[in-house]
Amino acid sequence: MAIFKDKKTLKYTIRISLFLIAVICEKVFVGSYFLACLAILGFNIAIFINIKNQPVYFENHFKQIESLLSLFFTIKPDYPMPTTRGFAASPDLLKKISEVVLNRKPGLVVEASSGVSTLMIAYCLRRIGSGKVIALEHDGKYAEISRELLKTHGLDDIATVIHAPLSNVKIDGKDWLWYDTALIDTGDIPIDLLIVDGPPNNVQEYARFPALPVLYDRLSNDCLIILDDVKRKDEQQAVEMWKNKFRFTSLEYLNFEKGAAIIHIEK
């Protein structure tokens, strides 16, 4: 018999288990591997008891846990990390971004939006020993939260969060809203990695389309673009609109929790 009586019980059980795993992971960093393995084993047993009833649901949660643990072991945070998923990036995307940063060693990362992803990128750049990340945040309150988060983790020398309110920009004669680029000072350093996870989709239709047209001239010749939330129709259409305007050298869709796309463009 399944140990969970309904989805609500299951939901809270998973949340509590994830919290316990996160706490134990902090212990792992000082050597308590047995406790971490025991907790993970117990959680996986609970999953497999119920997996026959909700295989897709559990498969996704299992992938997110795997990605989160892999990420923690890789970046080894100095303090507890903020919440993932929901409005924040999901662990599968964070893991992929960390792989890209560690492998490509970008000199400059620009991120549309800020939060746990900014923090994770900064940890990866610290591990590499070079590079900066600039995060654009249209909401002043969240910009300050992100800055305090980076300061707490001692990464504010690597990551900069710019409060860039949305302003009008013309693209091919049409008005769009995008982060105020007048506030973005990258000097002569080109963008090697562009993460597009904002602004929110309720701002306008195809809200993230302006990212490439606005920042194209600042991109390096080998820049990689990662777009989140590609399971949504607006983001899918934004990719098609980019394809009509720019020449892609590669496009890869990732079957992540929220969907993602990795794009190379020809300059």
C-alpha positions as CSV (number, residue, x, y, z in Angstrom):
1,M,0.0,0.0,0.0
2,A,1.3,3.5,-0.9
3,I,2.4,5.5,2.1
4,F,0.9,8.7,0.7
5,K,-2.9,9.0,1.0
6,D,-3.3,11.9,-1.4
7,K,-1.4,14.4,-3.5
8,K,-1.3,17.0,-0.8
9,T,0.4,14.7,1.7
10,L,2.8,13.7,-1.0
11,K,3.6,17.3,-1.9
12,Y,4.4,18.2,1.7
13,T,6.4,15.0,2.2
14,I,8.6,15.9,-0.8
15,R,9.1,19.4,0.4
16,I,10.1,18.3,3.9
17,S,12.4,15.6,2.4
18,L,14.1,18.2,0.1
19,F,14.6,20.5,3.1
20,L,16.2,17.6,5.1
21,I,18.4,16.7,2.2
22,A,19.6,20.3,1.8
23,V,20.4,20.5,5.6
24,I,22.3,17.2,5.4
25,C,24.2,18.4,2.3
26,E,25.7,21.1,4.5
27,K,27.0,18.4,6.7
28,V,28.3,16.5,3.7
29,F,30.7,19.4,3.1
30,V,32.4,18.5,6.3
31,G,32.5,14.8,5.8
32,S,29.1,13.3,6.9
33,Y,28.7,11.2,3.7
34,F,26.9,8.4,5.5
35,L,24.1,10.6,6.8
36,A,23.6,12.1,3.3
37,C,23.5,8.7,1.6
38,L,21.1,7.4,4.2
39,A,18.7,10.3,3.7
40,I,18.8,10.1,0.0
41,L,18.3,6.3,0.1
42,G,15.2,6.7,2.3
43,F,13.7,9.4,0.1
44,N,14.3,7.2,-3.0
45,I,12.5,4.3,-1.3
46,A,9.5,6.5,-0.6
47,I,9.5,7.6,-4.3
48,F,9.7,4.1,-5.7
49,I,6.9,2.9,-3.4
50,N,4.6,5.4,-5.2
51,I,6.2,5.6,-8.6
52,K,3.8,3.2,-10.3
53,N,0.8,5.5,-9.6
54,Q,2.5,8.8,-10.8
55,P,5.5,7.9,-12.9
56,V,5.9,11.2,-14.8
57,Y,5.4,13.3,-11.6
58,F,8.0,11.3,-9.7
59,E,10.5,11.1,-12.6
60,N,10.6,14.9,-12.8
61,H,11.1,15.3,-9.0
62,F,13.8,12.7,-9.1
63,K,15.6,14.6,-11.8
64,Q,15.4,17.8,-9.9
65,I,16.8,16.2,-6.8
66,E,19.6,14.7,-8.7
67,S,20.4,18.0,-10.4
68,L,20.3,19.9,-7.0
69,L,22.6,17.5,-5.3
70,S,25.0,17.5,-8.2
71,L,25.0,21.3,-8.1
72,F,25.7,21.5,-4.4
73,F,28.6,19.0,-4.6
74,T,30.0,21.1,-7.5
75,I,29.8,24.6,-6.2
76,K,30.0,23.8,-2.5
77,P,28.2,26.9,-1.2
78,D,29.4,28.7,1.9
79,Y,25.8,29.4,3.1
80,P,22.4,27.8,2.5
81,M,21.2,28.4,-1.0
82,P,17.8,30.1,-1.8
83,T,14.8,28.3,-3.0
84,T,14.7,26.9,-6.5
85,R,11.7,26.2,-8.9
86,G,8.5,28.2,-9.0
87,F,9.4,31.7,-10.2
88,A,13.1,30.8,-9.6
89,A,15.1,28.6,-12.0
90,S,14.7,24.8,-11.6
91,P,17.7,22.7,-10.6
92,D,18.0,21.0,-14.0
93,L,18.5,24.4,-15.7
94,L,20.9,25.5,-13.0
95,K,23.0,22.4,-13.4
96,K,23.2,22.9,-17.2
97,I,24.2,26.5,-16.7
98,S,26.9,25.5,-14.3
99,E,28.2,23.0,-16.8
100,V,28.4,25.6,-19.5
101,V,30.1,28.2,-17.3
102,L,32.7,25.7,-16.0
103,N,33.4,24.3,-19.5
104,R,33.4,27.5,-21.5
105,K,34.9,29.8,-18.8
106,P,33.2,33.0,-20.0
107,G,34.7,36.4,-19.4
108,L,31.4,38.0,-19.0
109,V,27.9,36.5,-18.3
110,V,24.8,38.7,-18.7
111,E,21.6,37.5,-17.1
112,A,18.1,38.9,-17.8
113,S,16.7,38.5,-14.3
114,S,18.4,37.8,-11.0
115,G,18.3,35.4,-8.0
116,V,19.6,31.9,-7.3
117,S,20.9,31.5,-10.9
118,T,23.1,34.7,-10.4
119,L,24.4,33.2,-7.2
120,M,25.2,29.9,-8.8
121,I,27.0,31.5,-11.8
122,A,29.1,33.6,-9.4
123,Y,30.1,30.4,-7.5
124,C,31.2,28.8,-10.7
125,L,33.2,31.8,-11.8
126,R,34.9,31.9,-8.4
127,R,35.8,28.3,-8.9
128,I,37.3,29.1,-12.3
129,G,39.2,32.1,-10.9
130,S,38.0,34.6,-13.5
131,G,35.0,36.2,-15.1
132,K,32.1,38.4,-14.1
133,V,28.3,38.2,-14.1
134,I,25.9,41.1,-14.6
135,A,22.3,40.5,-13.7
136,L,19.5,42.8,-14.9
137,E,16.5,43.2,-12.6
138,H,13.5,45.4,-13.4
139,D,12.1,45.3,-9.8
140,G,14.1,47.4,-7.3
141,K,13.0,45.2,-4.4
142,Y,14.2,42.0,-5.9
143,A,17.4,43.7,-7.1
144,E,18.2,44.6,-3.5
145,I,17.4,41.0,-2.3
146,S,19.7,39.6,-4.9
147,R,22.5,42.0,-3.9
148,E,22.2,41.1,-0.2
149,L,22.2,37.4,-1.2
150,L,25.5,37.8,-3.1
151,K,27.0,39.9,-0.3
152,T,26.1,37.2,2.3
153,H,27.8,34.6,0.2
154,G,30.8,36.8,-0.4
155,L,30.3,37.0,-4.1
156,D,29.5,40.6,-4.7
157,D,33.0,41.2,-6.2
158,I,32.1,38.7,-9.0
159,A,28.4,39.4,-9.5
160,T,26.7,42.8,-10.0
161,V,22.9,43.2,-9.9
162,I,21.7,46.2,-11.8
163,H,18.3,47.7,-11.1
164,A,17.3,48.3,-14.8
165,P,13.6,49.3,-15.0
166,L,11.8,48.3,-18.1
167,S,11.8,51.0,-20.7
168,N,10.5,51.5,-24.3
169,V,12.8,50.3,-27.1
170,K,12.1,50.2,-30.9
171,I,12.8,47.0,-32.8
172,D,12.0,47.1,-36.5
173,G,9.7,50.0,-36.0
174,K,7.7,48.3,-33.2
175,D,7.7,49.4,-29.5
176,W,8.8,46.8,-26.9
177,L,9.6,46.9,-23.2
178,W,13.1,45.8,-22.2
179,Y,15.6,46.5,-19.4
180,D,17.1,50.0,-19.6
181,T,20.3,49.3,-21.4
182,A,21.6,52.8,-20.7
183,L,22.3,51.5,-17.2
184,I,24.4,48.5,-18.4
185,D,28.2,49.3,-18.6
186,T,30.2,46.3,-19.9
187,G,33.0,48.5,-21.2
188,D,34.7,46.9,-24.2
189,I,34.1,43.4,-22.8
190,P,31.8,41.3,-25.0
191,I,29.1,39.0,-23.6
192,D,30.2,35.4,-23.8
193,L,27.1,33.9,-22.2
194,L,23.6,35.4,-22.2
195,I,21.0,33.9,-19.9
196,V,17.4,35.0,-20.7
197,D,15.0,34.3,-17.9
198,G,13.2,37.6,-17.8
199,P,11.3,39.8,-17.9
200,P,8.1,38.1,-16.7
201,N,5.8,36.9,-19.5
202,N,2.9,39.1,-18.2
203,V,4.8,42.3,-19.2
204,Q,4.0,41.9,-22.9
205,E,3.5,39.3,-25.5
206,Y,6.8,37.5,-26.4
207,A,8.3,39.4,-23.5
208,R,11.8,37.9,-23.9
209,F,12.1,38.5,-27.7
210,P,14.0,41.9,-27.3
211,A,17.0,40.2,-25.6
212,L,18.8,39.4,-28.8
213,P,18.0,42.4,-30.9
214,V,18.9,44.8,-28.0
215,L,22.1,43.0,-27.0
216,Y,23.3,41.6,-30.3
217,D,26.0,44.2,-30.8
218,R,27.5,43.4,-27.4
219,L,27.7,39.6,-28.0
220,S,31.1,37.9,-28.6
221,N,31.5,36.0,-31.8
222,D,31.2,32.7,-29.8
223,C,28.4,33.8,-27.5
224,L,26.0,31.2,-26.2
225,I,22.4,32.1,-25.4
226,I,20.3,30.1,-22.9
227,L,16.6,30.8,-22.9
228,D,14.4,29.4,-20.0
229,D,10.7,28.5,-19.9
230,V,10.6,27.2,-23.5
231,K,7.6,25.0,-22.7
232,R,5.6,28.1,-22.9
233,K,4.2,29.2,-26.3
234,D,5.6,32.8,-25.9
235,E,9.1,31.6,-25.5
236,Q,8.7,29.1,-28.4
237,Q,7.5,32.0,-30.6
238,A,10.4,34.2,-29.4
239,V,12.9,31.5,-30.7
240,E,11.1,31.5,-34.1
241,M,11.3,35.3,-34.2
242,W,15.0,35.2,-33.4
243,K,15.5,32.6,-36.2
244,N,13.8,34.9,-38.7
245,K,16.1,37.8,-37.7
246,F,19.4,36.1,-37.0
247,R,21.4,33.2,-38.4
248,F,21.6,30.3,-36.0
249,T,24.6,28.0,-36.2
250,S,23.0,25.7,-33.7
251,L,19.7,25.3,-31.7
252,E,19.1,22.7,-29.0
253,Y,15.9,22.2,-27.1
254,L,16.2,20.8,-23.7
255,N,13.4,18.7,-22.1
256,F,13.8,20.4,-18.7
257,E,11.0,21.0,-16.2
258,K,10.2,24.3,-17.8
259,G,11.9,23.7,-21.1
260,A,15.0,25.5,-22.3
261,A,16.9,26.3,-25.5
262,I,20.6,26.7,-26.1
263,I,21.4,28.8,-29.2
264,H,24.5,29.8,-31.1
265,I,24.2,32.6,-33.6
266,E,26.4,33.6,-36.4
267,K,27.9,37.1,-36.2
